[in-house]
Amino acid sequence: MKKILSIVTFTILTVILFGAIYPIAIWGIAQFAPNNGKGETILVNGKVVGYQKIGQKFDKSTYFWSRPSAVNYNAAGSGGSNKGPSNAEYLTLVQKRIDTFLIVHPYLKKSDIPSDMVTASGSGLDPNISSQGALIQVKRVAAARKLSEEKVRALVASKINTPSVMGTETVNVLELNVALDELK
């Protein structure tokens, strides 16, 4: 009987600790984070259009395209494909992405396409593309929106995030596309 009582007591204490105290503590800590732990949202006219740190699919000619996603941009289940460069199915998928990119960007050669535009990130939710990935899309976006390439290129340049120490320059695709919609 003593063992059963100790097991029941332990179970009740565990439920209280991990079912109530721990979630309340994490919620309290989150109140000190940006946006009270609800993520860094991007608003347009007071409406949430996305999150700064989660990639979204953009595939219309009037927008800059996002990096491909192995999880179809589903933030509930991030992850990569786990297929290596010797996997025939993976190589076929990448070649299909290259072919699609070249059809929509006929002014490019295969060697002009940065790898981030045809390969998914490890999480499948990368919100950024390389600055080169954005710049090679300028001509298409400018033509689709009937804007000058110089104006669109200047917008891209204003949205390039330069690393403070190491790394590559990146562009947040959602922020860039929101700014693009605001261009007159």
N, C-alpha and C positions, 0 to 999 in steps of 0.2 A: 504494500500500500504506500509505503514511504517513497519508493521509486516512481510510482505513478504520479504521486503528488508533486515530486520534483520535476518530472517531465511536463506536467500540465503547467506548473509555475514557469518553467523555462519557455514553454510555447507562448504563454500569455505575455511574458516580458519581451520576447522576441517580436511578437506582433505589435506591441506598443512601441518598441524602439524603432523597428523598420517600417511599420505601417503608419506611424504618426509622427514621432519625434524627428526621424531622419528627413522625411519629406518637408516638414515645416522648417527645419534648419536649412535645407537646400533652397526652399522658396525664399527664406529670409536673406540668405546670401545673394540670391539672384536680384533682389531689390536694389543692390548696389551696382549691378551691371548696367550697361547701356540699354535703354528701353525696358528697364526692369526685368531683364532676362528673357524677353519675348523675341529676341532677334533684332537685327538691324534692318528695319523695313525701309523700303523706298516708296514714298508717297507721291501720287500725282493727283492734284485737285482734292486732297484729303483722303484719297482711297489708296489702300495698299496694293501696289502692282507687283511686288516681289520682295525678295530678301537679298541683301547685299552679298551674302556669303553662300548662296545656293544658286547654282546654275539653272537656267530656264532654256527651253527650246525656242530658238528663233530661226525660221527657215524661209521667210518671205524675202523676196528680192529687195524690198524697201528697208530692210533691217540688216544690221551686221549679224552674221551667223555665230552661234555659240559653238563651243567645243562639243563634239559628239559625246553621248552618254551611254554607258553600258547598261544603265538601269532606267532608261527612258525618263531621266530627270525626276525620278521618284525619291524625294527626300526621306521617305519612311524606310527605304531599304537601299542605302548607298552601297556601292561596291563596283569593282572592276569585273572584267570578263574572265580573268584568270587564264586567258589563252595567250600563249607566247608567240614570238615571231616565227616559229617554225610550224605553227598550227595552220593547216590549209584553210579551214573555215574562217579563221581570223584574217588571213592574208586576202581571202576573197572579199570579206567585208571591207577591209581597208581599201582595196582596189576599187570597189564599188563607190566608196566615199570620194576617192580621188577622181574617178570618172565623172561623178555628179558635180564635183567642184569645178572640174575643167569645162563641163558643158555650160555651166552658169557663168563661168569666168573664162571665156574663150581667148582672152588676151594673155592668159598665163600659160606657162609650161609646167609640167609635172614637178620639175626641180624648184619652181618658185613657191610651191605650197609648203608652208611650215607643218611639221608633224602634228602640232596640236590641233590643226584643223581637220585631221582625218583619223586621229586616235583618241580614244576616251581616256580620261584621267583615272587614277586608282579608285577614287570615290564615285566617279560617274556624275559628280555634281559640281565640277569646277566652274565657278562663275566668271573666270577670266580667260582671255586668250592672249597670245603674245602680241606685242605691238605690231610685229610683222604680219600676223594673222589678221589684224584689223586693217592695216594699211593696204594689203592686197585686195581688200573688199571695197575700198573707197570708190573706184571707178564704177562698179556695179550699183552701189547704193546711190551715188550721185546721179547716175543716169536714170535709175528707177524713180527717184524723187524730183528729177528735173532741177537739180542744184548744181552749182559749179563744184568741180573736184577740189579746188582750192579751199572752198568753204567747208566741205566735208573733211578734208585732210586736216584743216586747222582744228576742227572739232575733235578729231581723233587725237591730235597732238595734245590738246588740252586735257584729255582724259587718260593719258598714259601715266601709270604709276611706276615711278622709278624706285628700285630698292635702295635702302639707305647704305647697305654694305655690300652684299653679294646677291646674286640672282639675276633674273631677266626682267625686262620691262613687261608689264602686263596692262591689260585694259579690261575693266569690268564691263561685260557686254550689256547687262541690263542698264547700268548707269549711262553708257554710251547711247543706247537706243532711246532712253527717256530724253536725253539731251537732244538727240536727233529729232524727235517728235516736237521739241520746243523750238527748233530752228524755223525761222520764217523765210 
